[in-house]
Amino acid sequence: MENIPVFKPLIEQEEINASIEALKLGWLGMGSYVGEFEEALKKFLGASDRHVAAVSTGHAALHLGLLVAGVGPGDEVITPSFNNVADFQAILATGAQPVFCDIQNDTLCIDLEKAEQLITSKTKAIIVMDYDCVLCDHNRVAQFAQKHNLRVIHDAAHSLGSKYQGKMVGSFSDICMFSFDPVKTMTCIDGGALVVKTEEELKKIHEMRLIGMSQPTSIMYNNNRAWTYDVKQIGFRYHMANLHAAIGLAQLTKMMKISESRRAACRYYNEKLDLIPEVTVPKTDFNDITPFLYYIRVPENKRDSLRSYLLKQGIDTGIHWQPGHEFTLLKNCRKGDLSITDQVGNEILSLPLHSMISKDTLDRVIEGICSFFKRII
């Protein structure tokens, strides 16, 4: 019986053709495809008043976003402890410290009331993350940031293609980041993007992503490079490669069918699994959402045995995520009440979700869970 992975990228002939053309071009660094990808992503987001910079990974986007926000040594950044390690490492890379905040039990997004209790004179920014099927309350986030004079890093690694009150994610936040790594809703093999408000911020990112070199993108996006330039600030090897951007362009053209297939799969999961008393499903109808993953919550004392049971049937599962305050590196970071995070971290379970996933595959997963709980639906 074929194994069902948690994640599976949608790679079709278009992506293969794009890869071949990019390789034939022979310009393997940052070049014309990167510029085209940035413009296509900007158009897709409806972000005509914003600026998009493509980078090598989602982590690179987080790190550069924090630096653009002015975060540095001695500062603190409030982040959900229920978040990806990339966010924590990006904060540490600036010399700042993460401050761990709890999440809401229904949305699994940051609890702004608890975040209020963590504000100090050292607080420079706040990271808010859309978790899977549910978006943050971004209007409240903006009000919170204005009240406390904070920069907002919107971690939208899960929510590309989703809409908040009719606006595409990426078109309204202070600083927004995306990830295009191999498991994301759409992939560039690896890659990320930052969306910022001003040309000044964009210029800073352009230099920082290219180890500080001030080469104009107008030259590099024509598959060329300048041999004389200045270096005025610290920089990193964070630029996106042409091959990755070419694949990203092919993927962007498929976002409508990607979104529709993932919504349909998640609705089917919800319909069937909500009938099992021991299983808690996401509280959403998936309207205007492009889900990155599908999760359930099960009793803590049954999660590991459920994972083992499904694995024996060739069904992989995941855990997104272990809370940050549990890691050795971060256990001494300042934190508030994390009671919801602790509970969710012990109950959460990611099920297989792929673009264009078949009904037969979904039924195998559902039947496996029903069998474990001895339920017939």
C-alpha positions as CSV (number, residue, x, y, z in Angstrom):
1,M,0.0,0.0,0.0
2,E,1.4,3.4,-1.0
3,N,2.5,5.6,1.9
4,I,0.6,8.9,2.3
5,P,2.9,11.7,3.3
6,V,1.9,14.8,5.3
7,F,3.0,17.1,2.5
8,K,3.4,16.6,-1.2
9,P,4.3,19.4,-3.6
10,L,2.3,19.9,-6.8
11,I,5.0,19.4,-9.5
12,E,3.6,19.1,-13.0
13,Q,4.9,19.5,-16.5
14,E,4.7,23.3,-16.2
15,E,7.2,23.3,-13.4
16,I,9.5,20.8,-15.2
17,N,9.4,23.0,-18.3
18,A,10.1,26.1,-16.3
19,S,13.1,24.4,-14.7
20,I,14.5,23.4,-18.1
21,E,14.1,26.9,-19.5
22,A,15.8,28.4,-16.5
23,L,18.7,26.0,-16.7
24,K,19.1,26.6,-20.5
25,L,19.3,30.3,-19.8
26,G,22.4,29.5,-17.8
27,W,22.1,32.5,-15.4
28,L,21.7,30.6,-12.1
29,G,22.0,33.4,-9.6
30,M,19.5,36.2,-9.1
31,G,18.3,37.4,-12.5
32,S,15.4,38.1,-14.7
33,Y,13.1,35.4,-13.4
34,V,13.4,36.8,-9.9
35,G,12.2,40.2,-11.1
36,E,9.3,38.6,-13.0
37,F,8.4,36.6,-9.9
38,E,8.3,39.6,-7.7
39,E,6.0,41.5,-10.1
40,A,3.7,38.4,-10.5
41,L,3.5,38.0,-6.8
42,K,2.7,41.7,-6.3
43,K,-0.1,41.5,-8.9
44,F,-1.4,38.3,-7.3
45,L,-1.6,39.9,-3.9
46,G,-3.2,43.0,-5.2
47,A,-0.5,45.0,-3.5
48,S,-0.1,47.9,-5.9
49,D,0.9,50.3,-3.1
50,R,3.5,47.8,-1.6
51,H,6.9,46.5,-2.6
52,V,7.9,42.9,-2.9
53,A,11.4,41.4,-2.4
54,A,12.1,37.7,-3.1
55,V,14.7,36.0,-0.9
56,S,16.2,32.6,-0.4
57,T,14.0,31.2,2.4
58,G,11.1,32.1,4.7
59,H,13.6,32.4,7.6
60,A,15.7,34.9,5.5
61,A,12.5,36.9,5.1
62,L,11.8,36.9,8.8
63,H,15.4,37.9,9.6
64,L,15.4,40.8,7.1
65,G,11.9,41.9,8.1
66,L,13.0,42.2,11.8
67,L,16.1,44.2,10.7
68,V,14.0,46.5,8.6
69,A,11.7,47.0,11.6
70,G,14.8,48.2,13.5
71,V,15.0,45.3,15.9
72,G,18.5,44.8,17.4
73,P,20.5,44.0,20.6
74,G,18.6,44.8,23.8
75,D,15.2,44.7,22.1
76,E,12.4,42.3,22.8
77,V,10.0,40.8,20.2
78,I,6.7,39.3,21.3
79,T,5.9,36.1,19.5
80,P,3.5,33.2,20.0
81,S,5.4,30.3,21.6
82,F,3.2,28.2,19.4
83,N,5.2,29.1,16.3
84,N,7.9,27.8,14.0
85,V,11.5,27.7,15.2
86,A,12.4,30.0,12.2
87,D,10.7,32.9,13.9
88,F,12.6,32.4,17.2
89,Q,16.0,32.0,15.4
90,A,15.3,35.1,13.3
91,I,14.8,37.2,16.5
92,L,17.9,35.8,18.1
93,A,19.9,36.5,14.9
94,T,19.2,40.3,15.3
95,G,20.6,40.2,18.9
96,A,17.1,40.7,20.4
97,Q,15.2,38.3,22.6
98,P,11.9,36.5,22.0
99,V,9.1,37.0,24.6
100,F,6.6,34.1,24.5
101,C,2.9,34.8,24.4
102,D,-0.1,32.5,24.6
103,I,-2.6,31.8,21.8
104,Q,-6.4,31.7,21.6
105,N,-8.0,28.3,22.1
106,D,-10.3,28.6,19.0
107,T,-8.0,30.3,16.4
108,L,-4.6,29.1,17.6
109,C,-3.4,32.7,16.8
110,I,-1.8,35.1,19.2
111,D,-3.8,36.3,22.2
112,L,-3.5,40.0,22.2
113,E,-5.0,40.4,25.7
114,K,-2.1,38.3,27.0
115,A,0.3,40.1,24.8
116,E,-0.7,43.4,26.4
117,Q,0.7,42.1,29.7
118,L,4.1,41.4,28.2
119,I,4.8,45.0,26.9
120,T,7.8,46.7,28.4
121,S,10.1,49.6,27.4
122,K,12.2,47.0,25.5
123,T,9.4,45.8,23.3
124,K,10.2,46.7,19.7
125,A,7.9,44.5,17.6
126,I,5.4,41.8,17.6
127,I,5.1,38.8,15.4
128,V,1.6,37.6,14.5
129,M,1.1,34.4,12.6
130,D,-1.9,33.1,10.7
131,Y,-2.1,29.4,11.8
132,D,-3.2,27.1,9.0
133,C,-7.0,27.5,8.5
134,V,-7.6,30.7,10.5
135,L,-6.2,34.2,10.2
136,C,-5.3,36.6,13.0
137,D,-7.6,39.5,13.8
138,H,-5.5,41.9,11.8
139,N,-7.6,45.0,12.5
140,R,-7.0,44.4,16.3
141,V,-3.3,43.8,15.6
142,A,-2.9,47.1,13.8
143,Q,-4.7,48.9,16.7
144,F,-2.5,47.1,19.2
145,A,0.7,48.1,17.4
146,Q,-0.4,51.7,17.1
147,K,-1.2,51.9,20.8
148,H,2.2,50.6,21.8
149,N,4.2,52.0,18.9
150,L,5.3,48.6,17.7
151,R,6.3,47.3,14.3
152,V,4.3,44.2,13.1
153,I,5.9,41.3,11.4
154,H,3.1,39.3,9.8
155,D,4.1,35.7,9.4
156,A,2.0,34.6,6.5
157,A,3.9,31.4,5.8
158,H,0.6,29.5,6.1
159,S,-1.8,31.9,4.5
160,L,-0.7,32.8,0.9
161,G,-3.8,33.0,-1.2
162,S,-6.1,33.8,1.7
163,K,-8.2,36.9,2.2
164,Y,-8.9,39.0,5.3
165,Q,-12.1,41.1,5.0
166,G,-11.8,40.9,1.2
167,K,-8.2,41.9,1.1
168,M,-5.5,39.4,0.1
169,V,-3.0,38.5,2.8
170,G,0.1,40.5,1.9
171,S,-1.7,43.6,0.8
172,F,-2.3,45.3,4.1
173,S,0.2,44.5,6.9
174,D,3.1,46.5,8.2
175,I,5.7,44.0,7.1
176,C,4.5,40.7,5.7
177,M,6.6,37.5,4.9
178,F,5.9,34.4,2.9
179,S,7.6,31.1,2.7
180,F,7.9,28.9,-0.5
181,D,9.8,26.0,0.9
182,P,9.1,22.4,-0.4
183,V,6.2,21.7,1.8
184,K,4.3,25.0,1.5
185,T,1.0,25.6,-0.4
186,M,3.1,26.7,-3.4
187,T,6.9,26.1,-3.6
188,C,9.9,27.6,-5.3
189,I,11.9,24.5,-4.2
190,D,13.0,27.0,-1.5
191,G,12.3,30.7,-1.2
192,G,10.6,33.5,0.7
193,A,9.3,37.0,0.1
194,L,8.9,40.2,2.1
195,V,6.2,42.8,1.4
196,V,7.0,46.3,2.7
197,K,5.5,49.7,2.5
198,T,8.3,52.0,1.3
199,E,10.9,52.2,-1.4
200,E,13.5,52.9,1.4
201,E,12.7,49.6,3.1
202,L,12.9,47.8,-0.3
203,K,16.3,49.3,-1.1
204,K,17.6,48.2,2.3
205,I,16.3,44.7,1.7
206,H,17.9,44.6,-1.7
207,E,21.3,45.4,-0.3
208,M,21.0,43.1,2.7
209,R,19.9,40.1,0.7
210,L,23.0,40.5,-1.5
211,I,25.7,40.5,1.2
212,G,25.4,44.3,1.4
213,M,26.3,45.0,-2.2
214,S,24.5,48.0,-3.6
215,Q,24.1,46.5,-7.1
216,P,21.0,47.9,-8.8
217,T,18.2,45.3,-9.4
218,S,17.8,46.9,-12.9
219,I,21.1,45.4,-13.8
220,M,20.7,42.1,-12.1
221,Y,17.2,41.5,-13.4
222,N,18.7,41.7,-16.9
223,N,20.9,38.8,-16.1
224,N,24.0,40.9,-15.6
225,R,26.0,42.3,-12.7
226,A,27.8,45.4,-11.8
227,W,31.5,45.1,-11.0
228,T,31.8,48.2,-8.9
229,Y,29.5,49.0,-6.0
230,D,29.5,50.2,-2.4
231,V,28.8,48.3,0.8
232,K,27.1,50.5,3.4
233,Q,25.5,48.0,5.7
234,I,25.7,44.4,7.0
235,G,24.4,41.9,4.5
236,F,23.7,38.2,4.0
237,R,23.5,35.6,1.2
238,Y,19.8,35.8,1.1
239,H,18.9,36.4,-2.6
240,M,16.6,34.1,-4.6
241,A,18.0,32.1,-7.4
242,N,16.6,32.3,-11.0
243,L,15.7,28.6,-11.1
244,H,13.7,28.9,-7.9
245,A,11.9,31.9,-9.2
246,A,11.0,30.2,-12.5
247,I,9.3,27.4,-10.6
248,G,7.5,29.9,-8.4
249,L,6.1,31.7,-11.5
250,A,4.7,28.4,-12.8
251,Q,3.2,27.7,-9.4
252,L,1.6,31.1,-9.1
253,T,-0.5,30.5,-12.2
254,K,-2.1,27.5,-10.4
255,M,-3.0,29.2,-7.2
256,M,-6.8,29.2,-7.9
257,K,-6.9,25.4,-8.4
258,I,-4.5,24.9,-5.5
259,S,-6.8,26.9,-3.2
260,E,-10.0,25.2,-4.4
261,S,-8.6,21.7,-4.0
262,R,-7.3,22.4,-0.5
263,R,-10.5,24.0,0.6
264,A,-12.6,21.1,-0.6
265,A,-10.3,18.6,1.1
266,C,-10.4,20.4,4.4
267,R,-14.2,20.7,4.3
268,Y,-14.4,17.0,3.6
269,Y,-12.1,16.3,6.6
270,N,-14.2,18.6,8.8
271,E,-17.5,17.0,7.7
272,K,-16.4,13.5,8.5
273,L,-14.0,13.9,11.5
274,D,-16.3,16.3,13.4
275,L,-18.6,13.3,14.0
276,I,-15.9,11.7,16.2
277,P,-16.4,13.0,19.8
278,E,-12.7,12.6,20.6
279,V,-11.6,14.7,17.7
280,T,-11.7,18.5,17.6
281,V,-11.6,20.0,14.1
282,P,-10.8,23.6,13.0
283,K,-13.6,26.0,13.7
284,T,-13.9,27.5,10.2
285,D,-15.8,27.1,7.0
286,F,-12.6,27.7,5.0
287,N,-14.2,30.5,3.0
288,D,-11.5,32.9,1.7
289,I,-8.8,30.6,3.1
290,T,-6.1,28.7,1.3
291,P,-5.1,26.1,3.9
292,F,-1.4,25.1,4.2
293,L,-2.1,22.2,6.4
294,Y,-5.0,20.4,8.1
295,Y,-4.9,19.8,11.8
296,I,-7.0,18.1,14.4
297,R,-6.8,18.0,18.2
298,V,-7.1,14.8,20.1
299,P,-6.8,13.9,23.8
300,E,-3.2,14.2,24.9
301,N,-3.0,10.6,26.2
302,K,-4.1,9.3,22.8
303,R,-2.1,11.4,20.3
304,D,1.1,9.3,20.2
305,S,-0.8,6.0,19.9
306,L,-2.9,7.4,17.2
307,R,0.2,8.5,15.3
308,S,1.7,5.0,15.6
309,Y,-1.6,3.4,14.6
310,L,-1.8,5.5,11.4
311,L,1.8,5.0,10.6
312,K,1.3,1.2,10.5
313,Q,-1.3,1.9,7.9
314,G,1.1,3.9,5.8
315,I,-0.3,7.3,6.9
316,D,2.2,9.9,8.0
317,T,1.2,12.6,10.5
318,G,3.0,15.7,11.8
319,I,3.1,18.0,14.9
320,H,3.0,21.7,14.2
321,W,4.5,22.6,16.5
322,Q,6.4,22.0,19.7
323,P,6.0,25.2,21.7
324,G,9.2,27.4,21.7
325,H,9.5,27.8,25.4
326,E,10.1,24.0,25.7
327,F,13.4,24.1,23.7
328,T,16.7,24.2,25.6
329,L,17.9,27.2,23.7
330,L,14.8,29.2,24.7
331,K,13.7,27.9,28.1
332,N,14.9,31.0,29.9
333,C,13.2,33.5,27.7
334,R,10.6,35.8,29.3
335,K,7.1,34.5,28.9
336,G,3.6,35.0,30.1
337,D,0.8,32.5,30.9
338,L,1.1,29.8,28.3
339,S,-1.6,27.4,29.5
340,I,-3.4,27.3,26.1
341,T,-0.1,26.8,24.3
342,D,0.8,23.9,26.6
343,Q,-2.5,22.2,26.0
344,V,-2.6,22.7,22.3
345,G,1.1,21.6,21.9
346,N,0.1,18.2,23.5
347,E,-3.1,17.7,21.4
348,I,-2.3,19.1,17.9
349,L,-1.9,16.6,15.0
350,S,-1.3,17.5,11.3
351,L,-3.0,15.2,8.8
352,P,-2.0,14.7,5.1
353,L,-3.0,17.6,2.9
354,H,-1.8,18.0,-0.7
355,S,-2.9,20.1,-3.6
356,M,-5.2,18.0,-5.8
357,I,-5.4,15.3,-3.1
358,S,-7.8,12.5,-4.1
359,K,-11.0,11.5,-2.3
360,D,-9.6,8.0,-1.9
361,T,-6.6,9.3,-0.1
362,L,-8.8,11.4,2.2
363,D,-11.0,8.4,2.9
364,R,-8.0,6.3,3.9
365,V,-6.9,8.8,6.4
366,I,-10.5,9.3,7.8
367,E,-11.1,5.5,8.0
368,G,-7.8,5.1,9.8
369,I,-8.8,7.7,12.5
370,C,-12.3,6.2,12.8
371,S,-10.9,2.7,13.2
372,F,-8.5,3.9,16.0
373,F,-11.4,5.5,17.9
374,K,-13.7,2.6,17.0
375,R,-16.2,4.9,15.4
376,I,-18.3,4.2,12.3
377,I,-19.3,7.3,10.3
